């Protein structure tokens, strides 16, 4: 899947602000802004932003907290076992 060169996005593009938010990992905000701008429903806004991300090859950014939670639980359980 090809990715877009964000430096060359047409500044008049109506999707520019949604793409910029998605690029920064602010997916939920992009959905909200699109919903507010168009007056559409939440499901339609989410579908539009999902399609936009897919079209331009923007992958969701991981929060990186999943591994930290697993490690924390492992440490706590290990501590309780050896206590």
Biopython code that builds the backbone (N, CA, C, O; Angstrom):
import numpy as np
from Bio.PDB.StructureBuilder import StructureBuilder

atoms = [
    (1, "UNK", "N", (0.848, -1.168, 0.000)),
    (1, "UNK", "CA", (0.000, 0.000, 0.000)),
    (1, "UNK", "C", (0.899, 1.238, 0.000)),
    (1, "UNK", "O", (1.817, 1.352, 0.812)),
    (2, "UNK", "N", (0.631, 2.131, -0.890)),
    (2, "UNK", "CA", (1.437, 3.349, -0.994)),
    (2, "UNK", "C", (1.063, 4.321, 0.119)),
    (2, "UNK", "O", (-0.091, 4.400, 0.540)),
    (3, "UNK", "N", (2.064, 5.055, 0.579)),
    (3, "UNK", "CA", (1.791, 6.087, 1.581)),
    (3, "UNK", "C", (1.876, 7.447, 0.912)),
    (3, "UNK", "O", (2.515, 7.606, -0.128)),
    (4, "UNK", "N", (1.240, 8.402, 1.507)),
    (4, "UNK", "CA", (1.185, 9.750, 0.931)),
    (4, "UNK", "C", (2.340, 10.593, 1.446)),
    (4, "UNK", "O", (2.782, 10.439, 2.585)),
    (5, "UNK", "N", (2.813, 11.475, 0.600)),
    (5, "UNK", "CA", (3.826, 12.448, 1.003)),
    (5, "UNK", "C", (3.074, 13.652, 1.565)),
    (5, "UNK", "O", (2.515, 14.447, 0.810)),
    (6, "UNK", "N", (3.064, 13.783, 2.884)),
    (6, "UNK", "CA", (2.271, 14.830, 3.521)),
    (6, "UNK", "C", (2.781, 16.229, 3.224)),
    (6, "UNK", "O", (2.042, 17.199, 3.393)),
    (7, "UNK", "N", (4.008, 16.354, 2.792)),
    (7, "UNK", "CA", (4.542, 17.672, 2.450)),
    (7, "UNK", "C", (3.889, 18.213, 1.182)),
    (7, "UNK", "O", (3.870, 19.423, 0.959)),
    (8, "UNK", "N", (3.353, 17.314, 0.346)),
    (8, "UNK", "CA", (2.808, 17.740, -0.937)),
    (8, "UNK", "C", (1.283, 17.689, -0.994)),
    (8, "UNK", "O", (0.709, 17.729, -2.083)),
    (9, "UNK", "N", (0.622, 17.602, 0.152)),
    (9, "UNK", "CA", (-0.841, 17.631, 0.152)),
    (9, "UNK", "C", (-1.292, 19.030, -0.236)),
    (9, "UNK", "O", (-0.778, 20.025, 0.274)),
    (10, "UNK", "N", (-2.254, 19.094, -1.140)),
    (10, "UNK", "CA", (-2.813, 20.379, -1.547)),
    (10, "UNK", "C", (-3.437, 21.055, -0.330)),
    (10, "UNK", "O", (-4.302, 20.477, 0.328)),
    (11, "UNK", "N", (-3.004, 22.268, -0.032)),
    (11, "UNK", "CA", (-3.479, 22.957, 1.173)),
    (11, "UNK", "C", (-4.967, 23.271, 1.106)),
    (11, "UNK", "O", (-5.584, 23.533, 2.139)),
    (12, "UNK", "N", (-5.561, 23.250, -0.095)),
    (12, "UNK", "CA", (-6.986, 23.511, -0.232)),
    (12, "UNK", "C", (-7.819, 22.242, -0.066)),
    (12, "UNK", "O", (-9.048, 22.299, -0.084)),
    (13, "UNK", "N", (-7.166, 21.119, 0.092)),
    (13, "UNK", "CA", (-7.872, 19.856, 0.225)),
    (13, "UNK", "C", (-8.715, 19.866, 1.493)),
    (13, "UNK", "O", (-8.227, 20.195, 2.574)),
    (14, "UNK", "N", (-9.983, 19.503, 1.348)),
    (14, "UNK", "CA", (-10.854, 19.468, 2.523)),
    (14, "UNK", "C", (-10.473, 18.344, 3.472)),
    (14, "UNK", "O", (-10.814, 18.390, 4.654)),
    (15, "UNK", "N", (-9.774, 17.341, 2.972)),
    (15, "UNK", "CA", (-9.360, 16.217, 3.810)),
    (15, "UNK", "C", (-8.043, 16.476, 4.518)),
    (15, "UNK", "O", (-7.618, 15.668, 5.345)),
    (16, "UNK", "N", (-7.397, 17.575, 4.213)),
    (16, "UNK", "CA", (-6.070, 17.853, 4.762)),
    (16, "UNK", "C", (-6.047, 17.821, 6.289)),
    (16, "UNK", "O", (-5.155, 17.213, 6.880)),
    (17, "UNK", "N", (-7.009, 18.464, 6.927)),
    (17, "UNK", "CA", (-6.977, 18.509, 8.393)),
    (17, "UNK", "C", (-7.245, 17.141, 8.997)),
    (17, "UNK", "O", (-6.706, 16.820, 10.056)),
    (18, "UNK", "N", (-8.074, 16.324, 8.339)),
    (18, "UNK", "CA", (-8.335, 14.977, 8.849)),
    (18, "UNK", "C", (-7.096, 14.099, 8.681)),
    (18, "UNK", "O", (-6.750, 13.318, 9.568)),
    (19, "UNK", "N", (-6.438, 14.238, 7.535)),
    (19, "UNK", "CA", (-5.204, 13.480, 7.296)),
    (19, "UNK", "C", (-4.124, 13.879, 8.291)),
    (19, "UNK", "O", (-3.398, 13.028, 8.805)),
    (20, "UNK", "N", (-4.022, 15.163, 8.557)),
    (20, "UNK", "CA", (-3.005, 15.649, 9.493)),
    (20, "UNK", "C", (-3.253, 15.097, 10.895)),
    (20, "UNK", "O", (-2.315, 14.674, 11.571)),
    (21, "UNK", "N", (-4.500, 15.100, 11.329)),
    (21, "UNK", "CA", (-4.827, 14.552, 12.648)),
    (21, "UNK", "C", (-4.508, 13.058, 12.711)),
    (21, "UNK", "O", (-3.953, 12.578, 13.699)),
    (22, "UNK", "N", (-4.858, 12.333, 11.662)),
    (22, "UNK", "CA", (-4.574, 10.893, 11.626)),
    (22, "UNK", "C", (-3.074, 10.636, 11.631)),
    (22, "UNK", "O", (-2.596, 9.717, 12.297)),
    (23, "UNK", "N", (-2.341, 11.442, 10.893)),
    (23, "UNK", "CA", (-0.885, 11.282, 10.840)),
    (23, "UNK", "C", (-0.272, 11.476, 12.218)),
    (23, "UNK", "O", (0.727, 10.839, 12.554)),
    (24, "UNK", "N", (-0.866, 12.350, 13.010)),
    (24, "UNK", "CA", (-0.358, 12.631, 14.358)),
    (24, "UNK", "C", (-0.883, 11.635, 15.392)),
    (24, "UNK", "O", (-0.600, 11.767, 16.583)),
    (25, "UNK", "N", (-1.649, 10.633, 14.937)),
    (25, "UNK", "CA", (-2.180, 9.634, 15.852)),
    (25, "UNK", "C", (-3.433, 10.076, 16.584)),
    (25, "UNK", "O", (-3.820, 9.458, 17.575)),
    (26, "UNK", "N", (-4.065, 11.124, 16.117)),
    (26, "UNK", "CA", (-5.255, 11.680, 16.775)),
    (26, "UNK", "C", (-6.510, 11.279, 15.995)),
    (26, "UNK", "O", (-7.295, 12.117, 15.551)),
    (27, "UNK", "N", (-6.663, 9.957, 15.848)),
    (27, "UNK", "CA", (-7.743, 9.379, 15.060)),
    (27, "UNK", "C", (-9.128, 9.771, 15.589)),
    (27, "UNK", "O", (-9.993, 10.181, 14.815)),
    (28, "UNK", "N", (-9.335, 9.649, 16.881)),
    (28, "UNK", "CA", (-10.649, 9.954, 17.462)),
    (28, "UNK", "C", (-11.002, 11.421, 17.241)),
    (28, "UNK", "O", (-12.153, 11.756, 16.962)),
    (29, "UNK", "N", (-10.011, 12.282, 17.365)),
    (29, "UNK", "CA", (-10.257, 13.708, 17.120)),
    (29, "UNK", "C", (-10.614, 13.951, 15.658)),
    (29, "UNK", "O", (-11.467, 14.787, 15.360)),
    (30, "UNK", "N", (-9.966, 13.224, 14.740)),
    (30, "UNK", "CA", (-10.280, 13.364, 13.312)),
    (30, "UNK", "C", (-11.729, 12.974, 13.048)),
    (30, "UNK", "O", (-12.425, 13.645, 12.286)),
    (31, "UNK", "N", (-12.185, 11.892, 13.675)),
    (31, "UNK", "CA", (-13.580, 11.464, 13.521)),
    (31, "UNK", "C", (-14.516, 12.543, 14.063)),
    (31, "UNK", "O", (-15.512, 12.882, 13.424)),
    (32, "UNK", "N", (-14.199, 13.079, 15.234)),
    (32, "UNK", "CA", (-15.044, 14.111, 15.852)),
    (32, "UNK", "C", (-15.100, 15.379, 14.996)),
    (32, "UNK", "O", (-16.173, 15.947, 14.790)),
    (33, "UNK", "N", (-13.950, 15.815, 14.504)),
    (33, "UNK", "CA", (-13.911, 17.030, 13.681)),
    (33, "UNK", "C", (-14.714, 16.821, 12.400)),
    (33, "UNK", "O", (-15.479, 17.697, 11.995)),
    (34, "UNK", "N", (-14.542, 15.654, 11.759)),
    (34, "UNK", "CA", (-15.306, 15.371, 10.538)),
    (34, "UNK", "C", (-16.802, 15.361, 10.844)),
    (34, "UNK", "O", (-17.600, 15.922, 10.093)),
    (35, "UNK", "N", (-17.175, 14.723, 11.948)),
    (35, "UNK", "CA", (-18.586, 14.653, 12.357)),
    (35, "UNK", "C", (-19.147, 16.055, 12.585)),
    (35, "UNK", "O", (-20.252, 16.367, 12.141)),
    (36, "UNK", "N", (-18.387, 16.891, 13.274)),
    (36, "UNK", "CA", (-18.833, 18.265, 13.536)),
    (36, "UNK", "C", (-18.903, 19.094, 12.254)),
    (36, "UNK", "O", (-19.828, 19.886, 12.072)),
    (37, "UNK", "N", (-17.920, 18.908, 11.363)),
    (37, "UNK", "CA", (-17.878, 19.677, 10.115)),
    (37, "UNK", "C", (-19.035, 19.337, 9.182)),
    (37, "UNK", "O", (-19.587, 20.214, 8.518)),
    (38, "UNK", "N", (-19.397, 18.054, 9.138)),
    (38, "UNK", "CA", (-20.390, 17.615, 8.159)),
    (38, "UNK", "C", (-21.784, 17.436, 8.731)),
    (38, "UNK", "O", (-22.765, 17.435, 7.987)),
    (39, "UNK", "N", (-21.882, 17.283, 10.049)),
    (39, "UNK", "CA", (-23.182, 17.041, 10.658)),
    (39, "UNK", "C", (-23.665, 15.609, 10.495)),
    (39, "UNK", "O", (-24.830, 15.310, 10.759)),
    (40, "UNK", "N", (-22.779, 14.725, 10.061)),
    (40, "UNK", "CA", (-23.163, 13.330, 9.874)),
    (40, "UNK", "C", (-23.148, 12.595, 11.214)),
    (40, "UNK", "O", (-22.773, 13.163, 12.239)),
    (41, "UNK", "N", (-23.554, 11.342, 11.194)),
    (41, "UNK", "CA", (-23.549, 10.525, 12.402)),
    (41, "UNK", "C", (-22.156, 9.989, 12.703)),
    (41, "UNK", "O", (-21.244, 10.074, 11.881)),
    (42, "UNK", "N", (-22.017, 9.434, 13.903)),
    (42, "UNK", "CA", (-20.729, 8.908, 14.343)),
    (42, "UNK", "C", (-20.253, 7.756, 13.464)),
    (42, "UNK", "O", (-19.081, 7.706, 13.091)),
    (43, "UNK", "N", (-21.151, 6.831, 13.131)),
    (43, "UNK", "CA", (-20.768, 5.676, 12.311)),
    (43, "UNK", "C", (-20.279, 6.123, 10.931)),
    (43, "UNK", "O", (-19.294, 5.596, 10.415)),
    (44, "UNK", "N", (-20.970, 7.090, 10.345)),
    (44, "UNK", "CA", (-20.572, 7.592, 9.027)),
    (44, "UNK", "C", (-19.223, 8.313, 9.102)),
    (44, "UNK", "O", (-18.384, 8.154, 8.216)),
    (45, "UNK", "N", (-19.017, 9.096, 10.148)),
    (45, "UNK", "CA", (-17.747, 9.812, 10.314)),
    (45, "UNK", "C", (-16.599, 8.828, 10.497)),
    (45, "UNK", "O", (-15.533, 9.002, 9.907)),
    (46, "UNK", "N", (-16.812, 7.797, 11.310)),
    (46, "UNK", "CA", (-15.781, 6.786, 11.536)),
    (46, "UNK", "C", (-15.456, 6.058, 10.237)),
    (46, "UNK", "O", (-14.288, 5.836, 9.920)),
    (47, "UNK", "N", (-16.495, 5.687, 9.485)),
    (47, "UNK", "CA", (-16.284, 4.990, 8.212)),
    (47, "UNK", "C", (-15.502, 5.871, 7.235)),
    (47, "UNK", "O", (-14.618, 5.384, 6.531)),
    (48, "UNK", "N", (-15.826, 7.155, 7.193)),
    (48, "UNK", "CA", (-15.134, 8.070, 6.281)),
    (48, "UNK", "C", (-13.653, 8.184, 6.648)),
    (48, "UNK", "O", (-12.787, 8.091, 5.777)),
    (49, "UNK", "N", (-13.364, 8.387, 7.934)),
    (49, "UNK", "CA", (-11.975, 8.536, 8.376)),
    (49, "UNK", "C", (-11.223, 7.221, 8.202)),
    (49, "UNK", "O", (-10.055, 7.233, 7.813)),
    (50, "UNK", "N", (-11.867, 6.084, 8.482)),
    (50, "UNK", "CA", (-11.228, 4.782, 8.253)),
    (50, "UNK", "C", (-10.866, 4.617, 6.785)),
    (50, "UNK", "O", (-9.774, 4.150, 6.459)),
    (51, "UNK", "N", (-11.780, 4.999, 5.900)),
    (51, "UNK", "CA", (-11.527, 4.903, 4.465)),
    (51, "UNK", "C", (-10.391, 5.837, 4.050)),
    (51, "UNK", "O", (-9.543, 5.466, 3.239)),
    (52, "UNK", "N", (-10.378, 7.031, 4.599)),
    (52, "UNK", "CA", (-9.329, 8.004, 4.297)),
    (52, "UNK", "C", (-7.966, 7.469, 4.733)),
    (52, "UNK", "O", (-6.989, 7.555, 3.989)),
    (53, "UNK", "N", (-7.912, 6.917, 5.943)),
    (53, "UNK", "CA", (-6.652, 6.349, 6.443)),
    (53, "UNK", "C", (-6.190, 5.195, 5.569)),
    (53, "UNK", "O", (-5.005, 5.071, 5.261)),
    (54, "UNK", "N", (-7.129, 4.358, 5.176)),
    (54, "UNK", "CA", (-6.796, 3.218, 4.325)),
    (54, "UNK", "C", (-6.293, 3.684, 2.960)),
    (54, "UNK", "O", (-5.310, 3.159, 2.437)),
    (55, "UNK", "N", (-6.975, 4.668, 2.396)),
    (55, "UNK", "CA", (-6.619, 5.203, 1.074)),
    (55, "UNK", "C", (-5.205, 5.777, 1.060)),
    (55, "UNK", "O", (-4.483, 5.618, 0.076)),
    (56, "UNK", "N", (-4.807, 6.436, 2.135)),
    (56, "UNK", "CA", (-3.500, 7.079, 2.190)),
    (56, "UNK", "C", (-2.459, 6.284, 2.969)),
    (56, "UNK", "O", (-1.349, 6.766, 3.194)),
    (57, "UNK", "N", (-2.812, 5.071, 3.381)),
    (57, "UNK", "CA", (-1.844, 4.193, 4.026)),
    (57, "UNK", "C", (-1.427, 4.629, 5.411)),
    (57, "UNK", "O", (-0.289, 4.394, 5.818)),
    (58, "UNK", "N", (-2.326, 5.258, 6.143)),
    (58, "UNK", "CA", (-2.015, 5.698, 7.502)),
    (58, "UNK", "C", (-2.437, 4.596, 8.460)),
    (58, "UNK", "O", (-3.621, 4.281, 8.584)),
    (59, "UNK", "N", (-1.467, 4.023, 9.126)),
    (59, "UNK", "CA", (-1.751, 2.942, 10.061)),
    (59, "UNK", "C", (-2.015, 3.516, 11.453)),
    (59, "UNK", "O", (-1.429, 4.530, 11.831)),
    (60, "UNK", "N", (-2.900, 2.862, 12.214)),
    (60, "UNK", "CA", (-3.145, 3.326, 13.588)),
    (60, "UNK", "C", (-1.877, 3.236, 14.417)),
    (60, "UNK", "O", (-1.105, 2.287, 14.283)),
    (61, "UNK", "N", (-1.665, 4.216, 15.264)),
    (61, "UNK", "CA", (-0.489, 4.211, 16.123)),
    (61, "UNK", "C", (-0.828, 3.520, 17.429)),
    (61, "UNK", "O", (-1.877, 3.764, 18.024)),
    (62, "UNK", "N", (0.072, 2.659, 17.866)),
    (62, "UNK", "CA", (-0.113, 1.951, 19.125)),
    (62, "UNK", "C", (0.235, 2.878, 20.280)),
    (62, "UNK", "O", (1.147, 3.699, 20.185)),
    (63, "UNK", "N", (-0.501, 2.734, 21.361)),
    (63, "UNK", "CA", (-0.211, 3.545, 22.541)),
    (63, "UNK", "C", (1.028, 3.033, 23.252)),
    (63, "UNK", "O", (1.649, 3.763, 24.025)),
    (64, "UNK", "N", (1.396, 1.771, 22.995)),
    (64, "UNK", "CA", (2.586, 1.205, 23.605)),
    (64, "UNK", "C", (2.400, 0.820, 25.058)),
    (64, "UNK", "O", (3.372, 0.463, 25.724)),
    (65, "UNK", "N", (1.187, 0.882, 25.567)),
    (65, "UNK", "CA", (0.951, 0.587, 26.971)),
    (65, "UNK", "C", (0.576, -0.867, 27.211)),
    (65, "UNK", "O", (0.601, -1.315, 28.357)),
    (66, "UNK", "N", (0.233, -1.607, 26.186)),
    (66, "UNK", "CA", (-0.163, -2.999, 26.355)),
    (66, "UNK", "C", (0.934, -3.848, 26.959)),
    (66, "UNK", "O", (0.677, -4.649, 27.858)),
    (67, "UNK", "N", (2.132, -3.684, 26.484)),
    (67, "UNK", "CA", (3.266, -4.446, 26.998)),
    (67, "UNK", "C", (3.584, -4.029, 28.433)),
    (67, "UNK", "O", (3.911, -4.878, 29.263)),
    (68, "UNK", "N", (3.495, -2.770, 28.726)),
    (68, "UNK", "CA", (3.789, -2.280, 30.073)),
    (68, "UNK", "C", (2.801, -2.858, 31.081)),
    (68, "UNK", "O", (3.194, -3.215, 32.192)),
    (69, "UNK", "N", (1.544, -2.953, 30.715)),
    (69, "UNK", "CA", (0.536, -3.529, 31.601)),
    (69, "UNK", "C", (0.841, -5.000, 31.852)),
    (69, "UNK", "O", (0.776, -5.466, 32.989)),
    (70, "UNK", "N", (1.174, -5.734, 30.791)),
    (70, "UNK", "CA", (1.491, -7.157, 30.937)),
    (70, "UNK", "C", (2.704, -7.365, 31.837)),
    (70, "UNK", "O", (2.697, -8.257, 32.685)),
    (71, "UNK", "N", (3.726, -6.567, 31.667)),
    (71, "UNK", "CA", (4.931, -6.683, 32.497)),
    (71, "UNK", "C", (4.610, -6.345, 33.951)),
    (71, "UNK", "O", (5.090, -7.018, 34.864)),
    (72, "UNK", "N", (3.810, -5.321, 34.169)),
    (72, "UNK", "CA", (3.427, -4.939, 35.533)),
    (72, "UNK", "C", (2.663, -6.062, 36.226)),
    (72, "UNK", "O", (2.919, -6.366, 37.391)),
    (73, "UNK", "N", (1.737, -6.670, 35.518)),
    (73, "UNK", "CA", (0.970, -7.783, 36.087)),
    (73, "UNK", "C", (1.887, -8.955, 36.400)),
    (73, "UNK", "O", (1.758, -9.582, 37.451)),
    (74, "UNK", "N", (2.805, -9.253, 35.501)),
    (74, "UNK", "CA", (3.760, -10.340, 35.714)),
    (74, "UNK", "C", (4.607, -10.089, 36.956)),
    (74, "UNK", "O", (4.831, -11.007, 37.745)),
    (75, "UNK", "N", (5.071, -8.884, 37.138)),
    (75, "UNK", "CA", (5.888, -8.538, 38.309)),
    (75, "UNK", "C", (5.070, -8.679, 39.592)),
    (75, "UNK", "O", (5.553, -9.231, 40.581)),
    (76, "UNK", "N", (3.842, -8.185, 39.576)),
    (76, "UNK", "CA", (2.990, -8.266, 40.770)),
    (76, "UNK", "C", (2.686, -9.720, 41.123)),
    (76, "UNK", "O", (2.779, -10.108, 42.287)),
    (77, "UNK", "N", (2.324, -10.523, 40.127)),
    (77, "UNK", "CA", (2.027, -11.936, 40.372)),
    (77, "UNK", "C", (3.267, -12.655, 40.887)),
    (77, "UNK", "O", (3.183, -13.443, 41.829)),
    (78, "UNK", "N", (4.408, -12.390, 40.279)),
    (78, "UNK", "CA", (5.660, -13.010, 40.733)),
    (78, "UNK", "C", (5.962, -12.623, 42.174)),
    (78, "UNK", "O", (6.376, -13.464, 42.972)),
    (79, "UNK", "N", (5.760, -11.381, 42.504)),
    (79, "UNK", "CA", (6.006, -10.905, 43.868)),
    (79, "UNK", "C", (5.081, -11.612, 44.860)),
    (79, "UNK", "O", (5.514, -12.028, 45.934)),
    (80, "UNK", "N", (3.807, -11.743, 44.491)),
    (80, "UNK", "CA", (2.839, -12.394, 45.381)),
    (80, "UNK", "C", (3.133, -13.883, 45.553)),
    (80, "UNK", "O", (2.916, -14.430, 46.634)),
    (81, "UNK", "N", (3.618, -14.536, 44.520)),
    (81, "UNK", "CA", (3.950, -15.960, 44.596)),
    (81, "UNK", "C", (5.122, -16.189, 45.536)),
    (81, "UNK", "O", (5.106, -17.139, 46.318)),
    (82, "UNK", "N", (6.118, -15.354, 45.477)),
    (82, "UNK", "CA", (7.329, -15.537, 46.269)),
    (82, "UNK", "C", (7.265, -14.851, 47.627)),
    (82, "UNK", "O", (8.260, -14.831, 48.352)),
    (83, "UNK", "N", (6.146, -14.306, 47.973)),
    (83, "UNK", "CA", (5.994, -13.609, 49.252)),
    (83, "UNK", "C", (5.786, -14.547, 50.388)),
    (83, "UNK", "O", (5.642, -14.111, 51.530)),
]
sb = StructureBuilder()
sb.init_structure("model")
sb.init_model(0)
sb.init_chain("A")
sb.init_seg("    ")
for serial, (resi, resn, name, xyz) in enumerate(atoms, 1):
    if name == "N":
        sb.init_residue(resn, " ", resi, " ")
    sb.init_atom(name, np.array(xyz, "f"), 0.0, 1.0, " ", f" {name:<3s}", serial, name[0])
structure = sb.get_structure()
